[in-house]
């Protein structure tokens, strides 16, 4: 594009705007992570868990296409009002989706699926991320949230541990289980706002 004698300035502006938006988001994630590790207060506000889930799927859709993974989102029909830090909660969901895509990518192309669903259960909002990978070894399922536990060659084993810390700071729960057929599903349960 830049080698073209007449580059498309409109397209270049869009690319630069996307880069700036992603840079700002990354900066906010790092700032919130530092705050979390220092036990600093979060930016708590009214949110809709459906919206956070939709945005997370939208953010990772280009990557799922590049990796030939069918990424879909199914949100609850009514809003799921919660109170929380939007950047932290989105980071948790993004981490779960990325892990699910890593698991699904080891399967044949036609079987690569990751699904993000939201639901209401009594006074709780729930989000689940499921994949069609090989699942979690049953003897390791309780360890996946421990610091430095990883099954990835290049992994540090901090993503799920940080996710658990963030979810628990929001008075929620996070857990994992294997699906009956194949793959795993990670659940997050958060109290609905009054």
N, C-alpha and C positions, 0 to 999 in steps of 0.2 A: 504494500500500500504506500509506504513512504518513498519507494523507488519510482513510483508512478510519476509521470511528468505533471499530472494535475491530481494531487491527492484529494479525496472527498473530505472536505473540512467538517461537514456535518457529522460524518461517521467518526472522525477523529475526536470531535467534541464529546460525542457519546462515550467513546472509549475512555477519554480522560475523566469524564464525570463518573463512570463506573469505578475507575481506579481510585478516585478521591473518596467515593462512598465506601468502598471496601477498606481503604486505608483508615478512614474514620472509625469504622466498625471494629477493625482489628485493634486500633488504639484504645477504644472503649473496653474491649474484652481484656486487654492487658492491664488496663487501669483497674477494672473490677476484680481481676484475679489477684493483683497486688493487694487491693483492699481486703479481699476475702482472706488472704494469707496473713494479713496484719490484724484481722478481726475488726476492720473498720466497718462502719455502717454501710448498708447497701442503699441503692436508690429504689425504695419501695413505693409502688404506686398501683392503681387499679389497672388490671389487664384482662384480656380475653385469651385464655389458653388456646382456643381455636385459631386466633390470629397468629400467635407465636408459632404454632405448628405449621400453619400455611406458609408463613414467611420462611421457615426453616426448609421446607420442601422446595420452595421456589428458589432459594439461594443455592441449593445443591443439585437442582435439576440439570444444569449444564454439565456438571461433573458426572452425574449418573448416565447421561446420554453418551458422553465420551467413553465411559467404562462399560457401556452396553448393559445397563442395569435398569429394569423397570421400577422407577421410584414413583409411588403414588401416595396421596393423602386423602383420608376420609375423616371429615370433621363432624362433630355432633351438630344436630340441626339447630340447637339453641346456643346462645353464647355461654361460655364457661368462665364466669367472672372470678378472678383470683386476685390476691395482692402479692406483689413480688417485684424483683428486679428483672426487667425485661432482657437485658443483655446477658445476665447470668443464666436465666432459664433458657434462653435461646441457645446459649453455648452448650448447655447440657443436651438439648435435643439434637443439635448439630453433631455433637460427639457421638451420640447413640446412632444417628443415621450413618455417619462415616464408618463406624465400627461394623454396622450391618452391611454396608456396601462392601467393605473388605471381606466379610464372611461370604456374601453372595457371589463375589467376583471369582471365587474358586470353583463355582459350579458351571455346568454347560450354559451357554448364552441364553437358551430358551427358558432356563429355570432361574435366572437371576432376577429376584424380586425383593424389594424393600417396601414395606407399607407402614405408614404413620397414621394412627387412628386416635381420635379423641372421643371421650364419652363422659357422661355424668353418672356417678354412682352415689346415691343418697346425697350427703353434703360434701362430696368430693368431686374434683375434676381429675380426669385421668388422661394420660397420653401413653400410647404404646408404640414401640418401634419393633417390627418383626422382620426377619429375613428368611431366606430359603437356603442358608448355608448348611454346614454340617452340624451345627449346634455346639453346645458347650459340654466338654466331658463332665459327666455327672459328679465325679469326685472333685471337680474344680469350681462348680457352680457357686459355692459359698465364698470362694476366694476372689472372684472377679472384681470386687470393690475394694480389695486390700491394696494399699500403696505398693507400687513396684511389681505387682502381678501383671504379667503380660504373656500373650501367646504369639505376639508378633516379633519377628526377627529384629526389626528396627524400633519397636515400641519401648517407651519408658515405663509404662504401667502406672501412669498418673491420671489419665483421663477419667476413668470410672471412679477412682477414689475422690477426685475433685468434684465429679458429678454428684456423688453421694453427699459430700460436704455441703454443696450448694442446695440440694433438695432438702436435706435435713435442716439447714438454716431457714428454709421456707416452711418449716413444720410439716414436711411431707415425707414420703417413703419412696424408695426405689428398690426394685428387685428384678431378678432375671429368672427365666425358666426355659426349658426346651419345649418346642412344639411337638405334638404327637407324631406328625409325619417327618419333617426335617426342619432344621433351623432353630433359631432362638427368638425369644421376645423379651424385651426390656420394658418394664412398666414404671411409670411415675404417677404418684397419687398425691394431690395437693388439696388442702381445704378450700372450699368455695368461699368467696368473700360474703360477708353478712349482707 
